Amino acid sequence: MSCGEPLTIANGKLKFTGTSYNDTAHYTCDKGYSLNTDSPVKRCTAKKRWDGLPARCSKFSFSFTKLQV
């Protein structure tokens, strides 16, 4: 039983232990990016698919609002 290779991630890294039942895939993002997903670790399920939402790295964006007192 195989889930196939997990999806790669732009602006990040993927390390996985294998593609069989209960194997895991670990996602991290490059500096300046944050991970948008339910969990950075995905597991190969008995349904032959990776659990959770797809991982995505988004660029940090900071905005400052001037407070008026």
C-alpha positions in Angstrom: 0.0 0.0 0.0 1.5 3.4 -1.0 0.4 7.0 -0.8 2.8 8.0 -3.5 5.3 10.8 -2.9 3.9 13.7 -0.9 3.5 17.0 -2.7 6.6 19.3 -2.8 6.3 22.7 -1.4 7.4 26.0 -2.9 9.7 28.2 -0.7 10.1 25.3 1.7 11.5 21.8 2.3 10.0 18.4 2.5 11.5 15.4 4.3 9.6 12.1 4.3 10.2 8.6 5.8 8.6 6.7 3.0 5.3 6.4 1.1 3.8 3.4 2.9 1.1 3.2 5.5 1.9 5.3 8.6 5.0 6.9 7.1 5.3 10.6 7.7 6.2 13.7 5.7 7.6 16.8 7.5 7.2 20.3 6.0 9.2 23.4 6.8 9.4 26.8 5.2 12.4 28.9 4.2 13.4 32.0 6.2 10.8 34.8 5.6 8.0 32.4 5.0 5.4 30.8 7.3 3.7 27.4 7.0 -0.1 27.5 6.2 -1.6 24.1 7.0 -3.4 22.2 9.7 -0.1 20.4 10.7 3.5 20.4 9.5 3.5 16.6 9.7 1.4 14.5 7.3 0.8 10.8 7.7 0.1 8.2 5.0 -3.3 6.7 5.8 -4.9 3.3 5.2 -6.9 5.1 2.4 -3.6 5.4 0.5 -3.5 9.2 0.8 -1.7 11.8 2.9 -3.8 13.2 5.7 -4.7 16.8 6.4 -4.7 19.9 4.3 -2.0 20.6 1.7 1.0 22.5 3.1 1.8 25.9 1.7 4.5 28.5 2.5 3.5 32.1 2.4 5.7 35.1 2.6 5.6 37.1 5.8 4.0 40.4 5.4 4.1 43.0 8.1 2.0 46.1 8.2 2.1 48.7 10.8 -0.9 50.8 11.7 -0.4 54.2 13.3 -2.5 54.5 16.4 -4.1 57.8 17.0 -4.4 58.8 20.7 
